[in-house]
Amino acid sequence: MNTRTLQTIVIVSVCYVAAQIFADITSLRILLIAGLSIDGGTLVYPFTFTLRDMVHKVAGASIARTLIFLAAGINIFMALLFWLVARLPADVQNVGAQTEFATVLAPVFRIVLASIVAEVVAELIDTEMYELWIKRIGYQAQWGRVLASNAISIPVDSAIFVMIAFFGAYPFGVVVSIFIANIIVKGLVTIISIPGIYLVKDEQEKKVSTM
């Protein structure tokens, strides 16, 4: 594996983990866009599917699975850190109660739990679908790999995340609206981000292209 390939894996992996973290935090805010309720994390989370596909393409299924579980572990650490900081005594005498931190970020634990379960299940499905495409069809029609894998993983991810994160916390109609908006936005982002898969090339594909 050459230096350029390693750099690609590092860059894409960092972007993947960052997008996961940004999505977990911004999901705490429910937005209203085009008449649909939507959690803020949906604006960035869908990019993780294509980023995962890019890692899969460059480094293989095993590394992609490792990345998925690593991101889950980092998100758990983030939630526990927020919880700990919110519970530790504030410097009330010099700074004040600083209750805003706990009010805003303490609920992130439920979001993280929902995100981790949805992420692991959906993105493992995404990985297997992507791998199946390569085995059955080969390396051609790369856009098809992304669409086929995401077509299955996106609804699964949205259903799991919305039910764990928001069911019971908001009216049922809002939960359904968030679910619908999740699928719409993730589908659009998938289409927009498809060119990203052409920015990277794995060694096996290079061999195929030169034969």
C-alpha positions in Angstrom: 0.0 0.0 0.0 1.6 3.3 -1.1 1.7 6.6 0.8 -1.0 8.2 -1.3 -3.4 5.4 -0.5 -2.6 5.6 3.2 -3.2 9.4 3.1 -6.6 8.8 1.4 -7.6 6.3 4.0 -6.6 8.7 6.9 -8.4 11.7 5.3 -11.6 9.9 4.5 -11.7 8.1 7.9 -11.2 11.3 9.8 -14.0 12.9 7.8 -16.2 9.9 8.6 -15.7 10.1 12.3 -16.0 13.9 12.4 -19.3 13.7 10.5 -20.6 11.1 13.0 -19.7 13.4 16.0 -21.2 16.5 14.3 -24.4 14.6 13.5 -24.8 13.4 17.1 -24.5 16.9 18.6 -26.6 18.7 16.0 -29.4 16.1 16.2 -30.3 17.7 19.6 -32.0 20.5 17.6 -35.2 19.8 15.7 -35.5 22.1 12.6 -38.5 22.8 10.4 -37.7 22.7 6.7 -40.2 22.7 3.9 -43.0 21.8 6.4 -41.2 18.8 7.8 -39.6 18.3 11.2 -36.0 17.2 10.9 -33.2 16.8 13.3 -30.1 18.9 12.6 -27.8 15.9 12.4 -29.5 14.8 9.2 -27.8 17.7 7.4 -24.4 16.1 7.8 -24.9 12.4 8.8 -25.9 11.2 5.3 -22.4 11.9 4.0 -21.1 9.1 6.3 -22.6 6.5 4.0 -20.5 7.6 1.0 -17.5 8.2 3.1 -17.8 4.7 4.4 -18.1 3.5 0.8 -14.9 5.4 -0.1 -13.0 3.7 2.8 -14.4 0.3 1.7 -13.3 0.9 -1.8 -9.7 1.9 -0.9 -9.1 -0.3 2.1 -11.6 -3.2 1.9 -14.5 -4.5 3.9 -12.6 -5.4 7.0 -11.2 -1.9 7.5 -14.6 -0.4 6.8 -16.1 -2.6 9.5 -13.3 -1.6 11.9 -14.0 2.1 11.2 -17.7 1.7 11.9 -17.0 0.2 15.4 -14.2 2.7 16.1 -16.6 5.6 15.4 -19.2 4.0 17.7 -16.6 3.8 20.5 -15.6 7.4 20.0 -19.2 8.5 20.2 -19.7 6.6 23.4 -16.7 8.3 24.9 -18.0 11.7 23.8 -21.4 11.0 25.5 -19.7 9.8 28.7 -17.4 12.9 28.7 -20.4 15.2 28.3 -22.2 13.4 31.1 -19.1 13.6 33.4 -18.5 17.3 32.8 -22.2 18.1 33.3 -22.2 16.2 36.7 -18.9 17.7 38.0 -19.3 20.8 40.3 -19.2 24.1 38.4 -17.1 27.0 39.6 -20.2 28.9 40.7 -18.3 31.5 42.7 -16.2 32.8 39.9 -18.1 31.9 36.7 -21.6 31.0 37.7 -23.8 27.9 37.6 -23.2 27.3 33.9 -26.3 25.2 33.7 -26.5 25.7 29.9 -23.9 23.0 29.3 -25.9 20.3 31.0 -29.2 21.5 29.6 -28.0 21.4 26.0 -25.4 18.6 25.9 -26.5 16.1 28.7 -29.4 14.8 26.5 -26.8 13.8 23.8 -26.5 10.4 25.4 -29.8 9.2 24.0 -28.9 10.6 20.6 -25.5 8.9 20.8 -27.2 5.6 21.8 -29.6 5.9 18.9 -26.9 6.9 16.5 -24.6 4.0 17.5 -27.3 1.3 17.2 -28.5 2.7 13.9 -25.0 3.3 12.6 -23.7 -0.2 13.4 -26.7 -2.0 12.0 -27.3 0.1 8.9 -23.6 0.6 7.9 -22.8 -3.0 8.3 -25.7 -3.7 6.0 -24.3 -1.0 3.7 -20.9 -2.7 3.8 -22.3 -6.1 3.0 -24.5 -4.8 0.1 -21.5 -2.9 -1.3 -19.4 -6.1 -1.1 -22.1 -8.1 -2.7 -22.3 -5.7 -5.6 -18.5 -6.1 -6.2 -18.8 -9.9 -6.1 -21.8 -10.1 -8.4 -21.3 -7.2 -10.8 -17.6 -6.2 -10.4 -16.0 -2.8 -10.3 -18.0 -1.2 -13.1 -20.9 1.2 -12.5 -19.5 2.6 -9.2 -22.5 4.9 -8.8 -24.7 1.7 -8.7 -22.7 0.4 -5.8 -23.4 3.5 -3.7 -27.1 3.7 -4.7 -27.7 -0.1 -4.1 -26.1 -0.2 -0.7 -27.6 3.1 0.5 -31.1 2.2 -0.8 -31.2 -0.5 1.9 -29.2 1.0 4.7 -30.8 4.5 4.7 -34.4 3.4 5.6 -33.0 1.0 8.2 -30.8 3.6 9.7 -33.6 6.2 9.8 -36.1 3.9 11.4 -33.8 2.8 14.1 -32.4 6.2 14.9 -35.7 8.0 15.0 -37.4 5.4 17.2 -34.6 5.3 19.8 -33.8 9.0 19.7 -37.2 10.7 19.6 -40.0 8.2 20.3 -41.8 9.3 23.4 -39.9 12.6 23.6 -41.9 14.3 20.8 -45.5 13.9 19.5 -45.8 10.8 17.2 -46.6 13.1 14.2 -43.3 14.9 14.7 -41.4 11.5 14.9 -43.0 10.4 11.7 -42.1 13.7 10.1 -38.5 13.3 11.2 -38.4 9.8 9.7 -39.7 11.0 6.4 -37.4 13.9 6.3 -34.4 11.7 7.2 -35.1 9.4 4.2 -35.6 12.4 1.8 -32.5 14.3 2.9 -30.3 11.2 3.0 -31.4 10.1 -0.4 -30.6 13.5 -1.9 -27.3 13.7 -0.2 -26.5 10.2 -1.5 -27.1 11.4 -5.0 -25.1 14.6 -4.5 -22.1 12.7 -2.9 -21.9 10.0 -5.5 -19.0 11.7 -7.4 -16.9 11.2 -4.2 -16.6 7.5 -4.9 -14.8 8.3 -8.1 -12.1 10.4 -6.3 -10.5 7.3 -4.8 -9.3 4.1 -6.4 -8.3 0.8 -4.8 -5.4 -1.4 -5.8 -7.7 -4.3 -6.9 -9.5 -1.9 -9.2 -6.3 -0.6 -10.7 -5.3 -4.2 -11.6 -8.7 -4.8 -13.2 -8.4 -1.5 -15.2 -4.9 -2.4 -16.5 -5.9 -5.9 -17.7 
